[in-house]
Amino acid sequence: MRNRVLLGCGLPLVLMGLILFIGARRLLKPTAKVERSETVQRGDVEVKVIETGTIQPLRTVEVKSKVGGRISKLFVDAGAIVRQGQTLASIDPQEVNSQVAALRAQLAGAQARLAASRKTADYQQSQTANGIDQYLQNVQVSKARLAKVEAEAGAQPKLTRQSIDIAAANLE
């Protein structure tokens, strides 16, 4: 049994030591030098540079139209030389015409709302004026009633006195 334990533990250790020894010999083994020779000649030296990045132009020109839309016809090719004032393309008028129609409809709606608001304001103004006139008349009527009641209140003691005198005379 003891031999088996020694064989079971010792054999793997021996194998690992052998593998390490062979690997170390290969690493420490000197490599052979390769020599290469060339003859010297006169000539051009070629330098190649490889870079990454973006190329930007010296001058950038933006071409914009006054109206947006789809191009129906293009009169020049890409990269062609053009002159100032030259027609480059024509734009399909359908989209622009539909925008104009929509804006006209919005304008008509706004004008109708403005007219309705003016009528409402005129109506409210006339109603307010009528209300003011009616309140002024009510004030005048109230003043007249007040004057009448004040006159009656002033005359009431005299009338009461006269009524008492008449009653007293009738009693006698």
PyMOL commands that set and color helices and strands:
alter all, ss='L'
color gray80, all
select helices_A, chain A and resi 2-28+93-171
alter helices_A, ss='H'
color red, helices_A
select strands_A, chain A and resi 71-74+89-91
alter strands_A, ss='S'
color yellow, strands_A
deselect
rebuild
show_as cartoon
